Amino acid sequence: MLPKGSANLFAALGDEARLRIVSRLCDCGPMSITGLTEGSKITRQAITRHLRVMEGSGLVRNARQGRESVWELDRLRVEEAGRYLNMISKHWDDALLRLRRLVED
């Protein structure tokens, strides 16, 4: 069964720039927009737009630290995506096994 809100989650993950943001947040932990922009060819405005999409899917959240907003991944939401992908993988493995048995018989 598809977890509620999964379509929004996978839509948010369906963009290369957002996947890079997820990767940076995984590697570095919570970061400001300034930190996420450093070393990137993406503007602050574009990073902000991507973060808002990801926030709408529940993938990230922000908190104020002084004058900046710091963004972090919602680990439970990432784990949920992983569980769903594992479930899909198992269904495919089962289907391929059935097909293999059918072909070999």
Contacts in CASP RR format, 6 or more apart in sequence:
PFRMAT RR
TARGET T0000
AUTHOR 0000-0000-0000
METHOD contacts of the structure
MODEL  1
MLPKGSANLFAALGDEARLRIVSRLCDCGPMSITGLTEGSKITRQAITRH
LRVMEGSGLVRNARQGRESVWELDRLRVEEAGRYLNMISKHWDDALLRLR
RLVED
2 84 0 8 1.000
3 80 0 8 1.000
3 83 0 8 1.000
3 84 0 8 1.000
5 57 0 8 1.000
6 80 0 8 1.000
6 81 0 8 1.000
6 84 0 8 1.000
8 56 0 8 1.000
8 57 0 8 1.000
8 58 0 8 1.000
9 57 0 8 1.000
9 58 0 8 1.000
9 59 0 8 1.000
9 77 0 8 1.000
9 80 0 8 1.000
9 81 0 8 1.000
10 81 0 8 1.000
11 57 0 8 1.000
12 18 0 8 1.000
12 53 0 8 1.000
12 54 0 8 1.000
12 56 0 8 1.000
12 57 0 8 1.000
12 58 0 8 1.000
12 59 0 8 1.000
13 19 0 8 1.000
13 22 0 8 1.000
13 59 0 8 1.000
13 81 0 8 1.000
15 50 0 8 1.000
15 53 0 8 1.000
17 42 0 8 1.000
17 46 0 8 1.000
17 50 0 8 1.000
18 50 0 8 1.000
18 53 0 8 1.000
18 54 0 8 1.000
20 40 0 8 1.000
21 36 0 8 1.000
21 47 0 8 1.000
21 50 0 8 1.000
21 51 0 8 1.000
21 54 0 8 1.000
22 54 0 8 1.000
22 59 0 8 1.000
22 73 0 8 1.000
22 78 0 8 1.000
24 31 0 8 1.000
24 36 0 8 1.000
25 31 0 8 1.000
25 36 0 8 1.000
25 60 0 8 1.000
25 71 0 8 1.000
25 72 0 8 1.000
25 73 0 8 1.000
26 73 0 8 1.000
26 78 0 8 1.000
29 72 0 8 1.000
29 73 0 8 1.000
30 63 0 8 1.000
30 70 0 8 1.000
30 71 0 8 1.000
30 72 0 8 1.000
31 70 0 8 1.000
31 71 0 8 1.000
31 72 0 8 1.000
32 65 0 8 1.000
32 68 0 8 1.000
32 69 0 8 1.000
32 70 0 8 1.000
32 71 0 8 1.000
33 44 0 8 1.000
33 47 0 8 1.000
33 48 0 8 1.000
33 51 0 8 1.000
33 68 0 8 1.000
33 69 0 8 1.000
33 71 0 8 1.000
34 44 0 8 1.000
34 68 0 8 1.000
36 47 0 8 1.000
36 51 0 8 1.000
36 71 0 8 1.000
37 43 0 8 1.000
37 44 0 8 1.000
37 47 0 8 1.000
40 47 0 8 1.000
42 50 0 8 1.000
51 60 0 8 1.000
51 62 0 8 1.000
51 71 0 8 1.000
54 60 0 8 1.000
55 61 0 8 1.000
55 62 0 8 1.000
57 77 0 8 1.000
58 74 0 8 1.000
58 77 0 8 1.000
59 73 0 8 1.000
59 74 0 8 1.000
59 77 0 8 1.000
59 78 0 8 1.000
60 71 0 8 1.000
60 72 0 8 1.000
60 73 0 8 1.000
60 74 0 8 1.000
61 71 0 8 1.000
61 72 0 8 1.000
61 74 0 8 1.000
62 69 0 8 1.000
62 70 0 8 1.000
62 71 0 8 1.000
62 72 0 8 1.000
63 69 0 8 1.000
63 70 0 8 1.000
63 72 0 8 1.000
64 70 0 8 1.000
END
